[in-house]
Amino acid sequence: MAPDVLVGLLAEPDRICVFAAVVLGAATPSDVARRTGLAPRRVATAMRRLADAGLIATVRDGPVEGRLVARIEVFKEAMREYGQRRDAEPLDADRTRAAVLRAFVVNGRLVSIPAGQGKRRVILEHIVTGFEPGVRYAEREVDAILHAWHPDHASLRRHLVDEEFMAREGGSYWRIGGPTLA
């Protein structure tokens, strides 16, 4: 099941309450109604949608005949199926550079700073495009922009200066390298 469908199913208040009650051990529809305070008819409607989607099931064995169970493995299945997919549009036209960016940039955040200089330069060239050429930035502005990329903004700032993508003087930074937009 696609994550957006999964979230859509649980975005409705009655369904999320019913699902939560089952996750927390409600074993029957009347138990769900008691725990959630929802009318039995609303519980039945929500349960039907959740069961149709495979989020809850009725187990016919055990101490309670027809016991409700939450199928929480659906979340892991969705992540396995959809979690590794990347945006269809690459972050760079060059396939090699795009592969480096895919490996280190996930959901718009840098997951780690590459140790190798070549890969680190690809990442820094990508990050520096967030700075306008010819504009001077205070250190706190640079830190804020870089912190949006990675918690270790000081290392990123230092790498940008060391690799000559940015220059600094007296607490002021400006872009001196990296790709430009046509």
N, C-alpha and C positions, 0 to 999 in steps of 0.2 A: 504494500500500500504506500502510495506517495505521501511524503511528510505533510504536504499541504492538505491532502484529504484527511489525514489523521488529525491534524490540528483543527480542521473544519468540523470534524465530528465532535470534538471535545470543546469547541468554542461556544456551544449552546449550554446555558447554565444547568438545565435539568439533566442533560446527558453527562456533564462533568461531575455533577453531584452523585448521580447514580453510579458512574464508573468508580469514583472515589470510594463510595460506600462498599462496593464489591471488592475493591482492592483492600480495603481495611477489614474485610471479613464478613460483610453481610451475605448470608447464604440463601436467602429467599426473597421474593419480591416484597412480602410484608415486612421483612427485616430491613430492606432498603428503604421502604416508605417510612418506617419508624425512625431510622437513623437520619434520613434527609429532611423529614417533615413535609415531603411532597405527597400529593394526593395519589392514591393507587393508580388511577388512570394515567397520570403524568409519568409515573414510574414505568408503567407498562409500555407507553409510547417510547420513552427513552431507551428502555431495555431492548425493544424490538430493533431500533436503529443500531444500537451498539452490537447486538447479536448478529444482525445482517452484515455488519462490517467486520465481524470477527474479533471484536474487542472484549466481549464477554461470551461465556458459553455455559451451558447447563450440563453438569456431570451427573450421570445416572448411578454412580456407585458411591460407597462410603456411608457414613453415619446419617447423613441427611439426603434423602432421595430427591433428585432434582436440584442439587446444590449449585449455586452460581459461583463461577470462578472468573477472574479477570485474566485475560490473555496478554500479560505485559510484554511477552516476547515479541509482540507485534512492533513495538518501538525499536527493538534491536534489529528486527528484520528490515524495517524501513531504513535504518541507518546503514545496514550492510548493502542494501540495494541502491540507495540514493546518496549515501554519505560520501562516497568516493568520487561522485560525479563533480566535474568542474564546470564552470561557466563555458558555454559553447564558444564564446569569443575569447581568443587568447589575449594575454596581457601584452604580447609583443608580436610583431609580424614575423620575426625571425624565430624559427622552430626551436633552435638551441636555447636562445634566450627565454622563450616562452616556457620551455621545460624547466629551466632554473626558477623562473618566477612561480610556476605552478608548485614546485617543490617547497618553496619558502614562503609564499604568500597565500594564506588561506582566509577566506572571508574578509579580504581587505586588510589583514593584519600580518605582520612578519612573525612567523612562528619561531624562527631563530636567525641569528646573524651568521651567515656562512663563514667558516674558518678560512677556506681557500680564497685567495685574492681574486681569481677570475669570477667565481660565482658572486663574491661580495661586491665586485664592481658592477655586475649586472643589476643586483639589488639596489645599490646606491644610485645608479643611473636612473632606475625606475622611481626611486623615492625623491630624488632631487627635482624631478619634474613638477613637484608640488610647490616649488619655490619659483617665484617670478623673477626672470633675469632683470637686473638693474634696480631691484628693490632691496633696501637694507632692512634687516630684521633684527629686533632686539633678541638677546639670548633666550629670554622667556618665551618669545613667539616661536623661535626655532624649536625649543624644547616641547612646546605644546603640539606643534605639528608632528614632530618625531615621536612623541609619546603616543599619538594616535596609531602609529605604526608598530611600536614595540616598547615595552616597559623600560628597557635600557636605552633611553634617549640620549644619554651622555655618550655612550659608545658610538651610536649612530652619528652624532654630531662630530665626534672626533674623527671617525672614518671619512665623513664627507669632507672635512678639512684636509686630512692626511692624503686622501686620494685626489685632491684638488678639484672637487666639485663645488666647494664653497670656500670663501676666504673669510677671515675674521680680523677685526681690529677694534680694540677698546670696547668689547662687549657687543659689537655690531657684526652681523653676518650677512653675506650676500653671495648669490650664486655666480660661479665663474666657469662652470663646466656642465657637461651632460648634454643630452639631446635637446633639440629645440623643436617646437611645433611649426610646421610649415603653414 
